[in-house]
Amino acid sequence: MTCAAALTACSSKLKQENEALREEIDQRREALREHQQQSLEQAQQELALTDSLLEATQREHDELHQYVMEHAAQMGDNAPEVVRVNELHARCDSLKERFEVLAETIKYIRKKQKE
């Protein structure tokens, strides 16, 4: 009789622990969903900003590059315009890389949200 009472108590305690674990798992899943959504929104905002910066930088680079090419005979390699074109080119490359990383991040988050 004592054994039966002990088993019942033990079984009841296990059920309570299982329920508590399930609840904790559900809470963690919900927290993960919220975190993914916040990360997605942040990445989308950063992507939009990066796209705008890239567009403006590319436009400035193209305009200055055209000017430098037209006046290449009068300019040396260390002319401020040439240096600025090189800086803008490097900035464009950096922004393109950032854009690609953010785009892949968004794809990955969306994929994980579907799972």
Sequence and secondary structure as in RCSB ss.txt:
>XXXX:A:sequence
MTCAAALTACSSKLKQENEALREEIDQRREALREHQQQSLEQAQQELALTDSLLEATQREHDELHQYVMEHAAQM
GDNAPEVVRVNELHARCDSLKERFEVLAETIKYIRKKQKE
>XXXX:A:secstr
 HHHHHHHHHHHHHHHHHHHHHHHHHHHHHHHHHHHHHHHHHHHHHHHHHHHHHHHHHHHHHHHHHHHHHTTTT 
 TT HHHHHHHHHHHHHHHHHHHHHHHHHHHHHHHHHHH 
